[in-house]
């Protein structure tokens, strides 16, 4: 009885073992196969595709260095105010004098990741003031950027 139930279940599900297949189940297959050549079509990208390499964008923004954004965040929800101008190629001065040590650490981690991801430079200017400079901007002068670990930035 068990084999009868199993055979009916396999038949219902369309699962057959080779010994259970007879010629009537193969009627739907063609006798001979034809080989046809298939044309390969290269898809065209949609217009809203963002290129990975943004060198053209940076070179056009390199000429406009007359603007620097200063951000004095009050809480971590102000992070987009740092990221958006920096992403557009504008240097950002981040002043963390009005946030707690915990939030300041989060902002530093965020800013270091942001500058690393966009191949920029993160530098300490004073105790709680930092400069995020894009790849296309060269900073000269006496900036203490040689010690860049987040814990060293607070003097702990």
N, C-alpha and C positions, 0 to 999 in steps of 0.2 A: 504494500500500500504506500509505503514511503517513497519508493521509486516512481510510482505513478503520479503522486502529488508533485514530486520534484520535476518530472518530465513536463507536466502540465504547466508548472510555474515557469520553467525555462522557455517553454513554447510561448507562453503569454508574454514574457519579457523579451522575447526575441533572441534568447541565448540558446545555442545549440552546440552540442559536442559533435566532432566530425562524424562519428558513427550514426548520429541521429539525423544527419542531413541527407535528404534524398533528392532526386532530380526535380521533384515538383517545387521544392523551395528555391531552386536556382533558376526558375523560369524567367525571372525579371532581368537576369544578366544577359547582355548581348553575346552573340556567338563569337564575333571578332571585334577587336578594338582598332580604332583608327588613330593614327598619330597626326595631330594638327599642331602647327606652330603658333605660339602665343606671342602677341606683341607686348613688349614691356613698356609700360607707360610710367614716366617719371612725374610724380605729383608736384604741382606747383604750390609753394608755401602761401599761406593766407597772408594778407597784408598786415595783420596785427601780430606777426611774429617779431620778437625782440632779438636782435643779433647778440651773440655772446661777446664779441669783441666791440668795445665802445671807444676805440681810439679816435674816430672822427669826432665824436661828441666832446671828448676831452680836449682835443686840439682846438676846437672852436671856442671852448670856454677858457682856454689858457690865456687868451688875449684879454679877457675881462677879469682882472684881478683887483679892480678898484673897490671891491666889496668884501667885507668880512662880517660874519654874523656872530654876535655875542649872545649866548643863552645862559640865563640864570634860572635853572629849573627849581621848582618847589617840591615836586614829588616825581615818582617814576613815570607817571602818565605824560610827563613833558618830554619823553624820549623822542617822539617824532619831530619835535622842534629842533632837535640836534641832527637827526638823521636826514631829513628832507633837504635842507640846504647843502649838507655835506655830499649827499648823493648827486646833487646837481653841480658839483665841482666848486663849491664855495667853501673857503676855510671857515672853521667854526671855533670860537673860543668858548669853552665850557667852564662856567664859574660855579663851583659846588659849595660855596661858602654858606648857603642857607639850607642845606639838606643835612640829615643825620649821617653819621658815619656808615650806617648800614646801607642807606640809599646811595651815598656817595660811592661806596664799593660797587653797588649794582650799576651805577652810571659809568664807572671806570671800566667794568667788565664789558658793558654794552659798547662803549666807545672804542675800546681796543678791538673788539670783534668787528665793529663797523669799519674801522680803518684798515684792519687786516683784510677783510673781505673785498674792499675796494682798492687795495694796494696803496693805501695812503700811509701817513705817519702820525703817531700819537705821541705828543710831547708834553712834559710838565713845564709850566711857565713859572708858577709860584706854588705855595702850599696846596691850595685847592682850586687852582685855575690851570686848565689844560688846553692845548691847541691841537685840533684835528685838521691836518693839512692834506688835501688831496694829492694824488700821484703827480699831477702836473705842476704843483707848487713847490718851490724850493725855499726853505727857511734858513736864513743865515743869522748869525749872532750868537750870543751867549745863552743858549737854551739848555737847561739841564735835562736833556732827553736821554742821557746815557744810562741812567738807572730807571728802567721802565716797568719793573714788577709792581703790581698793584699794592702790595703791602709796603713796599719801600716808598711808594708815593705819599703815604701818610706818615712816614717816619717811625713806624713801629718796628 
